Amino acid sequence: MPLSPEQQAEIDDLRARPQPTLRSTAPGMEGHLYTAYPVLDHGFVRVVDYMGDDAAICQAARVSYGKGTKSVSNDEGLIRYLMRHWHSTPFEMCEIKLHVKLPVFVARQWIRHRTANVNEYSARYSILDREFYIPAPEHVAAQSTVNNQGRGELLEGAEAARVLEILKADSARAYDNYEAMISQDGQQGLARELARMNLPANIYTQWYWKVDLHNLFHFLRLRADAHAQYEIRVYAEEICKLVADWVPFAYRAFEDYRMGGATLSATALDCIRRMVKGEEVTQETSGMSKGEWREFMQVVG
Ligand SMILES: Cc1cc2nc3c(=O)[nH]c(=O)nc-3n(C[C@H](O)[C@H](O)[C@H](O)COP(=O)(O)OP(=O)(O)OC[C@H]3O[C@@H](n4cnc5c(N)ncnc54)[C@H](O)[C@@H]3O)c2cc1C
């Protein structure tokens, strides 16, 4: 079960007591507040709180530009201008606080994003739940032969079944031993802070994660990208849907300039200029390495 009965009771209580506010709210986000959206087999993402909306981004930008913003009077145009010119601080005026339940190995990738505030479930204080991420068969794949940092073809038949069996058996055995070690049944029981060290990285943890919109976009740019590991990408994709409803103008600009856009080197730009003039540019005449050329062709091809 993604949410514990206590967590659900807390949410029900909050929902039963809506409060009037003078703060600006984003209608698209109000509909998402508190709802836990399932991710992977036991995980979820839910919005606990948020601050700001598209108008807050424009309001902050207009403080810095003053009358100069009259030339870009429409909010979406102004937000696109800010995104295009990397004027990022107005986006920091919006914040989001998420409650995320995720496997520990995903949390290790996620925590590398240092520009957020995190409060994690304490396995020193509390007993972890018996919940482990076991990939669905369509995600059990072999090591990629072209990308050292990724997976390739799916494992099939007996090999896939064997792998899944190992994952399930090891998780169950590790948790049985965890319970046995902390058990106080006629004995002292090992401290929880020590017993946890024997648990595998596919066990679930939970945290509150608060971040501003500028840094959230940076996270989404990297983790919703096709090159990100599937298990973190699905969380990023779920968050993308929330952000699209929260700040629709900013999200559209992000999709256009960041997710859908590309950064080109001066050499690559020169190649494009030569191609536009009708020159046939090849890898050999481009000034790029084979790897750079392959990636360049993926962008322009
Ligand atoms: C596909 C992929 C593969 C990866 N592979 C590896 C890997 O093999 N090994 C590995 O260790 N990591 C790996 N990472 C993690 C990666 O190196 C970054 O740590 C992670 O993406 C967080 O990025 P960030 O530092 O820009 O984000 P944040 O920590 O959110 O920082 C945002 C920005 O703030 C600034 N900033 C924050 N803190 C500091 C600081 N202390 N000093 C200076 N500037 C700061 C930087 O400009 C930074 O870009 C991988 C990431 C991805 C997406």
The ligand as an SDF file (V2000), in Angstrom:
LIG
                    3D

 53 58  0  0  0  0  0  0  0  0999 V2000
   22.4760   10.7080  -16.5860 C   0  0  0  0  0  0  0  0  0  0  0  0
   23.2680   11.0360  -15.3310 C   0  0  0  0  0  0  0  0  0  0  0  0
   24.3670   10.2790  -14.9810 C   0  0  0  0  0  0  0  0  0  0  0  0
   25.1230   10.5640  -13.8160 C   0  0  0  0  0  0  0  0  0  0  0  0
   26.1690    9.7700  -13.4800 N   0  0  0  0  0  0  0  0  0  0  0  0
   26.8610   10.0250  -12.3560 C   0  0  0  0  0  0  0  0  0  0  0  0
   27.9800    9.2010  -11.9480 C   0  0  0  0  0  0  0  0  0  0  0  0
   28.3300    8.2480  -12.6230 O   0  0  0  0  0  0  0  0  0  0  0  0
   28.6200    9.4930  -10.7910 N   0  0  0  0  0  0  0  0  0  0  0  0
   28.2630   10.5580  -10.0120 C   0  0  0  0  0  0  0  0  0  0  0  0
   28.9000   10.7830   -8.9710 O   0  0  0  0  0  0  0  0  0  0  0  0
   27.2370   11.3520  -10.3610 N   0  0  0  0  0  0  0  0  0  0  0  0
   26.5160   11.1100  -11.4910 C   0  0  0  0  0  0  0  0  0  0  0  0
   25.4600   11.9170  -11.8260 N   0  0  0  0  0  0  0  0  0  0  0  0
   25.0960   13.0300  -10.9250 C   0  0  0  0  0  0  0  0  0  0  0  0
   25.5510   14.3930  -11.5030 C   0  0  0  0  0  0  0  0  0  0  0  0
   26.9580   14.4520  -11.6130 O   0  0  0  0  0  0  0  0  0  0  0  0
   25.0580   15.5240  -10.5910 C   0  0  0  0  0  0  0  0  0  0  0  0
   25.6240   15.3630   -9.3060 O   0  0  0  0  0  0  0  0  0  0  0  0
   23.5570   15.5520  -10.4380 C   0  0  0  0  0  0  0  0  0  0  0  0
   22.9290   15.4620  -11.6950 O   0  0  0  0  0  0  0  0  0  0  0  0
   23.1150   16.8340   -9.7360 C   0  0  0  0  0  0  0  0  0  0  0  0
   23.3700   17.9170  -10.6020 O   0  0  0  0  0  0  0  0  0  0  0  0
   23.7560   19.3370  -10.0570 P   0  0  0  0  0  0  0  0  0  0  0  0
   24.9800   19.2890   -9.2200 O   0  0  0  0  0  0  0  0  0  0  0  0
   23.8060   20.2550  -11.2520 O   0  0  0  0  0  0  0  0  0  0  0  0
   22.4420   19.6830   -9.1760 O   0  0  0  0  0  0  0  0  0  0  0  0
   22.3160   20.5040   -7.8380 P   0  0  0  0  0  0  0  0  0  0  0  0
   23.0850   19.8930   -6.7450 O   0  0  0  0  0  0  0  0  0  0  0  0
   20.8410   20.7310   -7.6160 O   0  0  0  0  0  0  0  0  0  0  0  0
   22.9770   21.8730   -8.1610 O   0  0  0  0  0  0  0  0  0  0  0  0
   22.3840   22.7730   -9.1010 C   0  0  0  0  0  0  0  0  0  0  0  0
   23.4500   23.7390   -9.5140 C   0  0  0  0  0  0  0  0  0  0  0  0
   23.8480   24.5020   -8.3770 O   0  0  0  0  0  0  0  0  0  0  0  0
   25.2490   24.7110   -8.4070 C   0  0  0  0  0  0  0  0  0  0  0  0
   25.8240   24.0940   -7.2020 N   0  0  0  0  0  0  0  0  0  0  0  0
   25.1960   23.3690   -6.2620 C   0  0  0  0  0  0  0  0  0  0  0  0
   26.0320   23.0160   -5.2760 N   0  0  0  0  0  0  0  0  0  0  0  0
   27.2450   23.5140   -5.6100 C   0  0  0  0  0  0  0  0  0  0  0  0
   28.5250   23.4680   -5.0120 C   0  0  0  0  0  0  0  0  0  0  0  0
   28.7450   22.8800   -3.8530 N   0  0  0  0  0  0  0  0  0  0  0  0
   29.5330   24.0580   -5.6630 N   0  0  0  0  0  0  0  0  0  0  0  0
   29.3410   24.6800   -6.8270 C   0  0  0  0  0  0  0  0  0  0  0  0
   28.1570   24.7660   -7.4500 N   0  0  0  0  0  0  0  0  0  0  0  0
   27.1100   24.1990   -6.8510 C   0  0  0  0  0  0  0  0  0  0  0  0
   25.7650   24.1200   -9.6910 C   0  0  0  0  0  0  0  0  0  0  0  0
   25.7440   25.0950  -10.6700 O   0  0  0  0  0  0  0  0  0  0  0  0
   24.7190   23.0740  -10.0210 C   0  0  0  0  0  0  0  0  0  0  0  0
   24.6370   22.7660  -11.4000 O   0  0  0  0  0  0  0  0  0  0  0  0
   24.7260   11.6570  -12.9800 C   0  0  0  0  0  0  0  0  0  0  0  0
   23.6180   12.4310  -13.3570 C   0  0  0  0  0  0  0  0  0  0  0  0
   22.8910   12.1340  -14.4950 C   0  0  0  0  0  0  0  0  0  0  0  0
   21.6790   12.9800  -14.8400 C   0  0  0  0  0  0  0  0  0  0  0  0
  1  2  1  0
  2  3  1  0
  2 52  2  0
  3  4  2  0
  4  5  1  0
  4 50  1  0
  5  6  2  0
  6  7  1  0
  6 13  1  0
  7  8  2  0
  7  9  1  0
  9 10  1  0
 10 11  2  0
 10 12  1  0
 12 13  2  0
 13 14  1  0
 14 15  1  0
 14 50  1  0
 15 16  1  0
 16 17  1  0
 16 18  1  0
 18 19  1  0
 18 20  1  0
 20 21  1  0
 20 22  1  0
 22 23  1  0
 23 24  1  0
 24 25  2  0
 24 26  1  0
 24 27  1  0
 27 28  1  0
 28 29  2  0
 28 30  1  0
 28 31  1  0
 31 32  1  0
 32 33  1  0
 33 34  1  0
 33 48  1  0
 34 35  1  0
 35 36  1  0
 35 46  1  0
 36 37  1  0
 36 45  1  0
 37 38  2  0
 38 39  1  0
 39 40  1  0
 39 45  2  0
 40 41  1  0
 40 42  2  0
 42 43  1  0
 43 44  2  0
 44 45  1  0
 46 47  1  0
 46 48  1  0
 48 49  1  0
 50 51  2  0
 51 52  1  0
 52 53  1  0
M  END
$$$$
